[in-house]
């Protein structure tokens, strides 16, 4: 008889899961042992749960298929929650497998006992605990179905240790999940959006989810050309196709002042896979909604609806493009020289970014110049910090590297954020992933320095600033990377950074650049 662990792994493979990002413990040992019997599931060891969950997010964003995680009890799940939060906000398909104490052991209240279900429900669209090995085939099929959506979601399956080691019997033939189906497109929503966009000046189309890539993005470009609507994308898209030859789309600014300038004069805002825009945080004397007063908001497609089909339908209704679709022109900044700043570093990235690259962006303040510098680079994908939980960039690059071994991955991260999940570098080295990591080392939590004044807390004195400062001692990312098996060098000038970025992109395997830039004034 197959064990529950064998049934679990076979069910994952049958459901199209091909990668397992794992940080296992004692309760998952039967799952670990069963991996030898199922070559269809690639195990990837991560030294911290937040790396495993972030890597599953990156894999799902690039493939559209779920990876699974393997986590140990409640504390292990808790370690992975921040990047599961980001995956939830990105609508990424993830099957989150959490081992638990054997059922008869739970009543003893052993030290690792906790309410796993309560933790899981904070980030999961679907949660289930399996009580019998004979039910595991159906439960894993249901988990895969829930994860694949649409929309994609985190599905958490809690598997007690005795369910893993017990005989499971032969699974029923109906265990394989049915393919996901998008919901129907609302004709009223399409015609309503068409009427709004035809109303004249002051219209905008805000893209999110699948609308930021592929056929949806192409249809959005046609709609903008036919109606004159401004084409915008949500601030932190899960995956955005960018570069020369693709429709020109502005990302909505993170800072409220910038977003309000972009939306100034808009009287009709059409949402295509995006939510109505709001500020990340509340600020004294300011409202949180970014929609201009008097602007009508129209939802074209959301949730399980097929936003690509809705955009294609809308493109047909508004008619052929009156003007040529505005595409990003092929243009690169010149390689700068001299002082290395966040702005000159962005110019280097724009000048050297290769075609087909997958860019993982968690650069925050040091990344303010990156969108403009890379807009005319060859076609590439851009992944962002969807949920705002720090420490996503390096794990996301692991998942993207596993998902796309034939594409270069460029991780652009801040020094503060990278320290949340630096263990991802070890996994890059272990798996031989073609990831070039650029750490923008400005020696501070620079985003918090900006927010300190924005929330009206004042400039901050010595004691306050000490909580936002990362110098004394300064972090040595060259030594840290080398200690985890990743070659690394430090750049202090624009010329040095350009030479090292060329090297990192040309050589196979992981490479890290400690890019020393001054903090923003």
C-alpha positions, 0 to 999 in steps of 0.5 A: 500500500502507498503511504499518505506521503506518496499519495500526496506527492503523486497528487501534486505531480498529477496536478501539474506541480513540478517544484517543491520549495522546502524547509522541512522538519521531523513531521515531514520526514516521510514526505522527504523520503518519498521524494526519491520515488517521484522524480517528477517533483523537484525539491529545492532546499531553502534555509528559511521558510520565508525563502521557500514561500517567496520562491514559490511565489516567483515560480508561480508568477513566471509559469502560471502554475503552482509550486508547493512549499513544505513547511514545519508546523505552526512556527515554520508557517509563521516564518513564511507568512510575509511572503505568502502575504505577498503571494496572496496580493499577487494572486499567485498560485501556491500549494502550501503544505504544512506538516503537523504533529500526529493526531494522537500527539496533539492532545499532549500539547508538545512544545511546537503545538499551535493553531496552524489553521488560524495562521494559515487563514490569514493568507490562504483562500483555501485551508484544509486539514487531512485526518485520514490517509485515504482522504489525502488524494482528494484533499491534495486535488482540491488544494491544487484546484483552489490554488490555480483559481482563477484567480490564483491563490494560496491553498494550505493543506495541513498534513499530520505526521501519522497521515503521512506515514499511514497506508493510504490505499489506492486513490480514486480515479477522480483525484486529478483536478479539473482545469481552471476556468475563468468566469464570464465577462460582463457585457454590461461592464464592457459597454459601460467602460466603452461609453466612459472611454468615449466620453472625451478627455480625462479618461484612464485605464488602470491595469492589474494582474493578467492585463499587464502582460500578453494579449491583455496588454496588447488589447489595452494598447489598442484601447488607449490608441482608439480612445486617447485614454491614459494607460496606467498600471497598478503601483506594484504589479505581480508581473509586467511585460515591459520594454521596446515594442510593447505598449507604453504604460505608466506605473502608478507612483508609490508616493501619493503626491506623484499618483495624484499628479498622474490622475489629475484631470481624470474623470473616468477611471476604468479598472481592468484587473486592478483595484481602485487605487489607495495610498499604502498608509494613512497620513495626517490630514489626508484621505487614503483614496487616490481617485480624484474628486468627481471621477467615476470608477468603472470596473471592467473585470475583477476577481475570477473574470477573464480580464484579457477577454474583457479587454479584447472585447472592449477593444472591439467595441471602441473600434479600430485604433484611431492612432498608432498604439504608443509603444516604448521606443528602443532607447537606452541611456548612455553608460554613465561615468564617475560617481555611483548614485542610485540614478547613475546605477539605474542608467547602467541597468538600463544600458545593459539589461538583456533581452528576455531578462526577468527583473525582480525589483525590491529596490524601493528608494534606490529604484526610483529611477529604474522604470524610466531608465529601463523603459526602452530596453529590450523586452523583459518581465518585471516582478514587484513587491505586491504586498509590501512585506519586505524580504521578497526580492531574493526569494522571488529571484530563486523561484524565477530562476528555477522556473526560467533556467534559460532566462537571465534573472536580475534581482535589484534589492535594498540592503535593509530588505535583503537582510530579511531573507539573505539565505536565498543566496545559498539556494541560488548557489546550491541550485546553480541559478543564473541570478545576478543580484544588485544590492543597493547599499545606502546604509539605511532604511531609506524608505522609512526616512522618507516616511518619518516626515510624511506621517508628520512625526518630525525630522527625528533626532539622534535616537530616532535616526539610529533605528533607521540607520544601517551603518556602524557597522556597515553590512559587508555583502561581499563577505556575506555572499561569499560565505554562502557560495555566491561570488561577489564584488563591490562597486563604488563608481559607475564604471565599476558597477557597469563592468561588474554588471556585464560580468554578472549577466555574462557568466552562468550561475549566481553573482552579487554586486554590492552597489554602494550608493549614497542615501537620498538627501 
